[in-house]
Structure formats: C-alpha cells, structure tokens
Amino acid sequence: MQLTVCELLEAVNGSLLYGNESETFRFVSTDSRDQMTTQLFIPLVGETHDGHNYIETAIEHGAVGFLTQYTNAPTTAKFAVKVADTTKALGMLASYVLAKSRATVIGITGSVGKTTTRQFVAAVVSKLGKTIATSGNFNNHIGLPLTILKMEGDEEYVVLEMGMNHLGEISYLSNIAKPDYGIITMVGTSHIEYLGSRENILKAKLEITDGMKEKGVLLLNGDNDLLSTVKPSFQTEYFGTTNAKYPYEILSETEPAQFILDGFAYQIPICGAHNIQNASAAILLGKLLGATNEQIQAGLMEFETVGYRQKTETVGDITIIADCYNASLDSDIAALSVLSQTSGQRKVAVLGPIGELGEHLSAILEAVGHAVFAHKIDRLICVEEDACFIAKGAKEAGMDESAISCYSSKEKFISNIPALFHPDDVVLFKASRKYRFEELCEKLKQHLIQNKE
C-alpha cells in the first residue's frame, strides 16, 4: 500500500527529521539486504543487533526513507522519521494500514493446529475475494505487522496467525489486527513452562478477543475440554463434533480424508482426524461469510502443508513422515494416530523431546510414550537425552523393551541408521523445532538413495 510521509507521521506518532511530508513510499522492509526500491526501512533493535547500523545499506538498496530512534541519522535518503521505538512503530504502522483498508480480518491462534487451520482458512476465503495471509512462521510481534504491511490495499480478507509463549503477547497482536473473526484451535500444554498451567494458556489464547471489533465473532473448538466451557462476551460459534454449529462425521482419515458436514461430503488432501477438525473451522468460517459448499470444497483442496509439517514422501522402499516443525503432547498424539493408519510392514516412530515443558517435562513425555503403545506402533526410537521419558512411558504402558531404542544424541542415531530400518517401513520423525529432526530425515533419505545406487 502506498502512503505519504504525512500519513506515516500520523501512524507512528513520529517527528520528521528531514524531507517532505508529501513524499511517498510503498511497502516496508526490516532487512537491509532486501532490494527495497520505493520502500520504507524500519531498523529493529534486538538483544544482539541494532538495525540502525545498516540504514546506509538499506538506502543503497533503494529505501526512500527510514524510521530511527536517534537524531543523528544518515541524510542520504529522501526522508527520515524519528520515533520512540522502531519495533512498536512497526506495529502502529501495520494497525494504521489495516484501518485504511476495508478487509475482513481473521485472527487464528491455538496450542496446536493454528498453521494448518490458517492454511485451510486462507484457501477457503480466497474463493470469496483477494486474500493475504501469514506465511511461514511470521506470527509474532514482528512477523504479523510485516504480513499486514505487504497489503496492496484492495484485499478483501486478511488471515493472520498469532503465536505466543507468554501472557500479553496475543493481546498486543490482537490490538494491532482488530479481528472481525477470531479462531482458537486448541488449548493444550505448549509453553506450559512459561505459563504454568493450561488455565493460563487458555487465558493467553483468549487474549485474541482483546482487540476484536465490537461485532466480532469468536470460533472455538467445541471438542477441547477448556474451550468448550468458555463464555465470552462475543458472539461465539463452535466447530468440531461437540456443541458444534455443524458437527462432522468422519468417513475416512486416510488421504484424502473424507467427512460429512452439514449434509455435504467434503474431502481434504491430507490425512488425520485432527486435520478434519482444523478444516471444520475453515468450513464454519466460510459458511458464516456466505460461501457455498462448492466454494469451500474447492478452497480446501488447494490446501498445502507448510515446511516440515506432516510432509510425507517415499524414498526407496520406505515412507517418511517428516513432522518436525514443532511438537506438543496433542500434536505428538495426532502424529502417532496418522502413523498408525498408514499402510506399511512396520510403523516406526522416531521421537525427540518437547520443549518448554519445565517441571511438567517427565509427565508429558511419559504420556507420549503411553500414546505410542496405545496406537500400536511397532518400533519406538527415542533420540536426545530427555526423550528417555518417552521410552519409560511406553514401557510402563506395556510396550516390549525389544521394540524400543534410545540414543542420547542425533549423531549416535545417525550412525545406527543402516541397522534400524527395514523395507516397507513407515517412519515418523517428530520433535520440537530446536532439535531440527529434519536433519535426521535427510540422513535417512541419503542412506536410502545411496543403497539404491
């Protein structure tokens, strides 16, 4: 969207260091390495870096102006605007841009499933009008404003994912976005180390209503034990199977998953009951926005997985499910459910720790182990020290010790790859993001390719 410096000053409560208020810019960047012809550069200040050191580089790459927290700024741009805090100014500018547009804003959060739901929602509403949506993991106090500031101005829908690990963070994002619709997918145990309890996690997720418009609508997962009891002041609709406005009936959980909702048979190009639940949120929203069943179905079939989220491929005689983007008790159980329903000689789960559990770590990882046994997984391979609690839980539940292997590091696992897998295995890789289990997927793939050659 094109703005004038005059509008910029109003948006960020800034003061003009030099330049003309009639000057214009189009779009924003916070990375001085970008080619940013006609753009505004916003230098962010972090714990280990200060973007102000790269203002000259940004100007060389085409930035027409910049924000700054300091008065002694380079004078080679067309304009410079001083603000109290560049990061807060980024959010203020994003809020201003959204207010200028006529787009319907949809905010999505949840302990698990928010990215998948975001993808489904964006695909569905794109059938109703021009849509911009969060990409990748741009769901925090920097990524959400940057998504908004990519708007051209004629969008009809803006789909924004909102992440957090502390109280107050979603409130900040919601007050920037001012959602017309808010969706909460799940309240689980993610970030419980910082928030202390699931009740506090619920409180944090409900902050999505803090900035919602007065006539906003809240969509909640009626199957979640905590969300199903929420009594917010906003109009509230439920998706899922319990208390849902449109309950669904699963026909098949394998790809493509098929289900009936409101008398219409839908399918999605991904497997798993949890993904049907995520899709049901998008269907409910689509119906509230006036979409037809056919429009909704067409949108659902355009869904694409993001990154290492349930990414499935067959290499040689082995099927690999890379679900390495993140982990939690709920998402681990969902991934094990998918693994249990795949066709293969053996179902093998390569599992690592879940982060940010604090004092709850052993109990939650042991619960994952119980789920491994409950889903009748043939072989469990635990990698990294804390994953031993998963093995402990599986043994306690009744899994044969001969079917369990533990490796204290990724390196030790990698060195044993040749002996661990058999033809026609289906192998799930799952752990929190910081453990980078996609590296293990790649090592297994390399081994299989080399063996084939």
Order of alpha helices (4+ residues) and beta strands (2+ residues): beta-alpha-beta-beta-beta-beta-alpha-beta-beta-alpha-beta-alpha-beta-alpha-beta-alpha-beta-alpha-alpha-beta-beta-beta-beta-beta-alpha-alpha-beta-beta-alpha-beta-alpha-beta-alpha-beta-alpha-alpha-beta-alpha
